[in-house]
Amino acid sequence: MTKEIFISHASADKPLVDGFVRFIRLGMDIRNEKIYCITYNNGDIPSGDSFTEHIKVNINNAEIIILLITPNFLNSNFCMAELGAAWAMDKKIIPIIVPPLKFDTLESTPLKARQVIRLEDIDIFADELRKSGYEFAISLFNKYGEEFKSQLDTLINKIESPKNVSVKEYESLKNEVILLVEKSQRDRQKIDKLEEYCGKLEIAKDPSDVIEIKKSNMDSWEQLEELVDEAKAALSPLSREVISALFYQIKGGVFRPNIQTDYDVWDGVRRLKHEERLLVDEEEQEVTVNREYPEINEAYNALNQLYMFIEDSSDDIELHQTFKKEYKIPLSFHMNFVKVLLKKVVYVSL
């Protein structure tokens, strides 16, 4: 059964916690099965389960997080981690400060801007639960509320005070909480982004739409690698003559091998002309590709996408610096790029 209320507290505060849980169970008619409190009922941790994983799951599933803030709470790594997690998950948090602590104690925590309730102000606490949909009989609340308040001093006196910590330890712990909160926020952003990404994929019917959605969720380096892989695969079945014609055509030029000296190149060009894979004007010495062939058209599109990406990335300084460091050449659509990245050699053109 999902626990609706998660009570975050220090284990050293067990006498007070037991009294508080008894109060909300009996005075507010909240069943024990709805409350997650590790010291009151051992959190119902199944045998063999991870303690920390069980807490993480329950704090994630809970609708309300009640913080019983004492000196022991502020001195507990676990409690501060639970506070950071609840805050980052944007849960409904009800912070309750226990005497002798005062409100200014929370200035260095994420709670400084929140409304904090004093433990003795049980009427305000009751209002917070009513806002969340909990209804209970006033007669029971008054009976067990007065009983709880009459026991407060005794319960608080039973709490063992925490050992004193140095300023250095305190600052270190505070920084850990801040880092945890920041990490939780980053993780939440990643989860939101992935959920949005999955949602788009679910409604995309056209395979080309799926590809575009996937690319939109990559960083620039990942996009470059993806485009390079696609271009390599598309170029793999093509001859060097066709690849050369494609290269110059995409760059806005024309492949012009020297008919007087490049005899071997022209033999290949003429053979491919007869197959109609290349369109040739021997008088002008101009060679272009015939995109009526599906594999040539596919290669043209893949290579053109790569070319356009490189052209559009001129302002991406980080990408260009990373590329130059990795491959020892500038990021530009040139013959050396084709050789190094696409593992193909382009003939020189006039």
C-alpha positions as CSV (number, residue, x, y, z in Angstrom):
1,M,0.0,0.0,0.0
2,T,1.3,3.5,-0.9
3,K,2.2,5.6,2.1
4,E,0.6,9.0,1.8
5,I,2.5,10.7,4.6
6,F,6.2,10.5,5.0
7,I,7.6,11.7,8.4
8,S,11.2,12.7,8.1
9,H,12.9,12.8,11.5
10,A,16.1,11.9,13.3
11,S,16.2,8.4,14.9
12,A,17.5,10.0,18.1
13,D,14.1,11.8,18.4
14,K,12.1,8.6,18.7
15,P,10.3,9.4,22.0
16,L,8.9,12.7,20.4
17,V,8.2,11.0,17.1
18,D,6.2,8.2,18.7
19,G,4.1,10.7,20.6
20,F,3.5,12.8,17.4
21,V,2.5,9.7,15.3
22,R,0.1,8.6,18.0
23,F,-1.4,12.1,18.0
24,I,-2.1,12.2,14.2
25,R,-3.3,8.6,14.1
26,L,-5.8,9.0,16.9
27,G,-6.6,12.7,16.8
28,M,-6.8,13.0,13.0
29,D,-8.0,9.5,12.2
30,I,-5.1,8.6,9.9
31,R,-4.5,4.9,9.6
32,N,-1.1,3.6,10.4
33,E,-0.9,2.1,6.8
34,K,-0.9,5.6,5.4
35,I,2.1,6.8,7.4
36,Y,5.7,6.1,6.6
37,C,7.8,6.6,9.8
38,I,10.9,4.6,10.1
39,T,11.3,4.6,13.9
40,Y,7.6,4.2,14.6
41,N,6.9,1.0,12.6
42,N,10.4,0.4,11.0
43,G,9.0,1.7,7.8
44,D,7.6,-1.8,7.0
45,I,10.9,-2.6,5.2
46,P,10.6,-6.1,3.7
47,S,13.4,-8.5,4.6
48,G,16.4,-8.2,2.4
49,D,15.4,-4.8,0.9
50,S,17.9,-1.9,0.9
51,F,17.2,0.7,3.6
52,T,18.2,3.7,1.5
53,E,16.3,2.4,-1.6
54,H,13.2,1.8,0.5
55,I,13.3,5.4,1.9
56,K,13.8,6.8,-1.6
57,V,10.8,4.9,-3.1
58,N,8.6,6.0,-0.2
59,I,9.6,9.7,-0.3
60,N,9.0,9.7,-4.0
61,N,5.5,8.1,-3.6
62,A,4.3,10.2,-0.7
63,E,1.9,13.1,-1.1
64,I,2.9,15.0,2.0
65,I,6.4,15.2,3.7
66,I,6.3,16.2,7.3
67,L,9.6,17.4,8.7
68,L,10.1,17.2,12.5
69,I,13.0,19.6,12.8
70,T,15.1,19.3,15.9
71,P,18.8,19.8,16.6
72,N,19.2,16.0,15.8
73,F,17.4,16.5,12.5
74,L,19.7,19.3,11.4
75,N,22.7,17.2,12.5
76,S,21.6,14.2,10.4
77,N,22.9,13.5,7.0
78,F,19.9,11.3,6.2
79,C,17.4,14.0,7.3
80,M,19.1,16.7,5.3
81,A,19.1,14.4,2.3
82,E,15.4,13.7,2.7
83,L,14.8,17.5,3.0
84,G,16.8,18.1,-0.2
85,A,15.0,15.3,-2.1
86,A,11.5,16.5,-1.0
87,W,12.3,20.1,-1.9
88,A,13.7,19.1,-5.3
89,M,10.7,16.9,-6.1
90,D,8.4,19.8,-5.3
91,K,6.5,17.8,-2.8
92,K,4.0,19.3,-0.3
93,I,6.2,19.9,2.7
94,I,5.0,20.7,6.2
95,P,8.0,21.8,8.2
96,I,7.4,21.6,12.0
97,I,10.1,23.2,14.2
98,V,10.5,21.7,17.7
99,P,11.5,23.8,20.8
100,P,14.1,25.0,21.7
101,L,14.8,25.7,18.0
102,K,13.6,29.0,16.6
103,F,12.7,30.0,13.0
104,D,16.1,31.7,12.3
105,T,17.7,28.3,12.7
106,L,16.5,27.5,9.2
107,E,18.0,30.5,7.4
108,S,20.8,28.4,5.8
109,T,18.4,25.6,4.6
110,P,15.9,25.4,1.6
111,L,13.1,26.0,4.2
112,K,14.0,29.6,4.9
113,A,11.4,30.9,2.5
114,R,8.7,28.5,3.5
115,Q,6.0,28.8,6.2
116,V,7.2,26.8,9.2
117,I,4.9,25.6,12.0
118,R,5.8,25.5,15.6
119,L,5.2,22.0,17.1
120,E,2.8,23.4,19.7
121,D,0.7,25.1,17.0
122,I,-1.3,22.0,16.3
123,D,-4.3,23.9,15.0
124,I,-2.2,25.3,12.1
125,F,-0.9,21.8,11.4
126,A,-4.5,20.5,11.3
127,D,-5.4,23.2,8.8
128,E,-2.6,22.1,6.5
129,L,-3.9,18.5,6.5
130,R,-7.4,19.7,5.9
131,K,-6.2,21.5,2.8
132,S,-4.8,18.2,1.6
133,G,-8.2,16.5,1.9
134,Y,-7.9,14.9,5.4
135,E,-11.1,15.1,7.4
136,F,-11.4,14.3,11.1
137,A,-13.7,14.8,14.1
138,I,-13.1,18.0,16.1
139,S,-13.8,16.1,19.4
140,L,-11.1,13.5,18.7
141,F,-8.6,16.2,17.6
142,N,-9.2,18.3,20.7
143,K,-8.9,15.3,23.0
144,Y,-5.6,13.9,21.6
145,G,-4.3,17.3,20.7
146,E,-4.5,18.5,24.3
147,E,-3.0,15.2,25.5
148,F,-0.1,15.6,23.1
149,K,0.6,19.2,24.1
150,S,0.5,18.3,27.8
151,Q,3.2,15.7,27.1
152,L,5.4,17.8,24.9
153,D,7.9,19.0,27.6
154,T,8.4,15.4,28.8
155,L,8.8,14.0,25.3
156,I,11.3,16.8,24.3
157,N,13.3,16.2,27.5
158,K,13.7,12.5,26.6
159,I,15.5,13.5,23.4
160,E,19.2,13.0,23.5
161,S,21.0,16.2,22.3
162,P,23.4,15.8,19.4
163,K,27.1,16.2,19.7
164,N,28.4,19.6,18.9
165,V,29.8,19.9,15.4
166,S,32.5,22.3,14.1
167,V,31.7,25.1,11.8
168,K,33.7,23.3,9.1
169,E,31.6,20.1,9.5
170,Y,28.4,22.2,9.4
171,E,29.5,24.0,6.2
172,S,30.5,20.7,4.6
173,L,27.1,19.2,5.4
174,K,25.3,22.3,4.1
175,N,27.2,22.1,0.9
176,E,26.4,18.5,0.5
177,V,22.7,19.3,0.8
178,I,23.0,22.1,-1.8
179,L,24.8,19.7,-4.2
180,L,22.1,17.1,-3.6
181,V,19.4,19.6,-4.3
182,E,21.1,20.8,-7.5
183,K,21.6,17.2,-8.6
184,S,18.0,16.4,-8.0
185,Q,16.9,19.4,-10.0
186,R,19.2,18.3,-12.9
187,D,17.9,14.8,-12.7
188,R,14.3,16.1,-12.7
189,Q,15.1,18.2,-15.8
190,K,16.6,15.1,-17.5
191,I,13.5,13.1,-16.6
192,D,11.1,15.8,-17.9
193,K,13.1,16.0,-21.2
194,L,13.1,12.2,-21.6
195,E,9.4,12.0,-20.9
196,E,8.8,14.7,-23.5
197,Y,11.1,12.9,-26.0
198,C,9.2,9.6,-25.4
199,G,5.9,11.3,-25.9
200,K,6.9,12.7,-29.2
201,L,8.2,9.3,-30.4
202,E,4.9,7.7,-29.4
203,I,2.9,10.0,-31.6
204,A,5.3,10.0,-34.6
205,K,4.2,7.8,-37.4
206,D,6.6,8.7,-40.2
207,P,10.1,7.1,-39.8
208,S,11.6,10.4,-40.9
209,D,9.8,12.2,-38.1
210,V,11.3,9.7,-35.6
211,I,14.8,10.3,-36.9
212,E,14.4,14.1,-36.6
213,I,13.0,13.8,-33.0
214,K,16.0,11.6,-32.0
215,K,18.4,14.1,-33.5
216,S,16.8,17.1,-31.8
217,N,17.6,15.4,-28.4
218,M,21.3,15.1,-29.1
219,D,24.0,17.6,-28.4
220,S,26.0,19.0,-31.3
221,W,28.8,16.4,-31.0
222,E,26.3,13.5,-31.0
223,Q,24.5,15.0,-34.0
224,L,27.8,15.3,-35.9
225,E,28.7,11.7,-35.1
226,E,25.3,10.5,-36.1
227,L,25.5,12.3,-39.5
228,V,29.0,11.0,-40.1
229,D,27.9,7.5,-39.5
230,E,24.9,7.9,-41.9
231,A,27.1,9.4,-44.6
232,K,29.7,6.6,-44.3
233,A,27.0,4.0,-44.6
234,A,25.4,5.7,-47.6
235,L,28.8,6.2,-49.4
236,S,30.1,2.6,-48.8
237,P,28.6,1.0,-52.0
238,L,29.6,3.9,-54.3
239,S,32.6,4.2,-56.5
240,R,35.3,6.8,-56.0
241,E,34.2,8.6,-59.2
242,V,30.6,8.9,-58.0
243,I,31.7,10.0,-54.5
244,S,34.0,12.7,-56.1
245,A,31.1,14.0,-58.2
246,L,28.9,14.1,-55.2
247,F,31.5,15.9,-53.1
248,Y,31.9,18.8,-55.6
249,Q,28.2,19.0,-56.4
250,I,27.2,19.4,-52.7
251,K,29.9,22.1,-52.3
252,G,28.2,24.0,-55.2
253,G,30.8,23.1,-57.9
254,V,31.3,20.5,-60.6
255,F,33.7,17.5,-60.8
256,R,36.2,18.2,-63.6
257,P,38.9,15.6,-63.9
258,N,41.6,16.5,-66.4
259,I,40.8,14.6,-69.6
260,Q,44.4,15.1,-70.8
261,T,46.1,13.5,-67.8
262,D,43.6,11.7,-65.6
263,Y,43.2,8.7,-68.0
264,D,42.3,6.2,-65.3
265,V,39.7,8.5,-63.8
266,W,38.1,9.1,-67.2
267,D,38.0,5.4,-68.0
268,G,35.9,5.0,-64.8
269,V,33.8,8.0,-65.6
270,R,32.9,6.8,-69.1
271,R,32.0,3.3,-67.7
272,L,29.7,4.9,-65.2
273,K,28.3,7.2,-67.9
274,H,27.2,4.1,-69.9
275,E,25.5,2.8,-66.7
276,E,23.9,6.3,-66.5
277,R,25.1,6.7,-62.9
278,L,27.1,9.7,-64.0
279,L,26.0,12.5,-66.4
280,V,29.1,13.6,-68.4
281,D,29.8,16.6,-70.7
282,E,33.2,15.7,-72.1
283,E,33.5,18.9,-74.0
284,E,33.2,20.9,-70.8
285,Q,34.9,18.1,-68.8
286,E,32.0,18.3,-66.3
287,V,30.8,15.2,-64.4
288,T,27.6,15.2,-62.2
289,V,25.7,12.4,-60.5
290,N,22.4,10.9,-61.7
291,R,20.2,11.0,-58.6
292,E,17.6,8.8,-60.3
293,Y,19.5,5.9,-58.8
294,P,18.1,5.4,-55.2
295,E,21.5,4.6,-53.6
296,I,23.1,7.8,-55.2
297,N,20.2,9.9,-54.1
298,E,20.4,8.5,-50.6
299,A,24.1,9.2,-50.5
300,Y,23.5,12.8,-51.8
301,N,20.9,13.5,-49.0
302,A,23.1,12.0,-46.3
303,L,26.2,13.9,-47.4
304,N,24.2,17.1,-47.9
305,Q,22.8,16.9,-44.4
306,L,26.3,16.6,-43.0
307,Y,27.5,19.5,-45.2
308,M,24.7,21.7,-44.0
309,F,25.2,20.8,-40.4
310,I,28.9,21.7,-40.6
311,E,28.0,25.0,-42.4
312,D,25.4,25.9,-39.7
313,S,27.8,25.1,-36.8
314,S,30.2,27.9,-37.6
315,D,29.3,29.7,-34.4
316,D,29.6,26.5,-32.2
317,I,33.0,27.2,-30.9
318,E,33.0,24.3,-28.4
319,L,32.1,21.8,-31.2
320,H,34.9,23.1,-33.5
321,Q,37.5,23.1,-30.7
322,T,36.5,19.6,-29.6
323,F,36.7,18.3,-33.2
324,K,40.1,19.9,-33.9
325,K,41.4,18.4,-30.7
326,E,40.0,14.9,-31.6
327,Y,41.0,14.7,-35.3
328,K,43.8,17.3,-35.6
329,I,42.0,19.0,-38.6
330,P,39.6,21.9,-38.7
331,L,35.9,21.1,-38.9
332,S,35.1,21.9,-42.5
333,F,33.7,20.0,-45.4
334,H,36.9,19.5,-47.3
335,M,38.7,16.5,-49.0
336,N,40.7,15.8,-45.8
337,F,37.5,15.6,-43.8
338,V,36.1,13.1,-46.2
339,K,39.3,11.0,-46.0
340,V,39.6,11.1,-42.2
341,L,36.0,10.9,-41.2
342,L,34.2,9.1,-44.0
343,K,37.2,6.9,-45.0
344,K,36.8,7.9,-48.7
345,V,39.2,9.6,-51.1
346,V,38.1,12.3,-53.5
347,Y,39.7,12.9,-56.9
348,V,41.2,16.3,-57.5
349,S,39.1,18.5,-59.8
350,L,40.2,21.3,-62.1
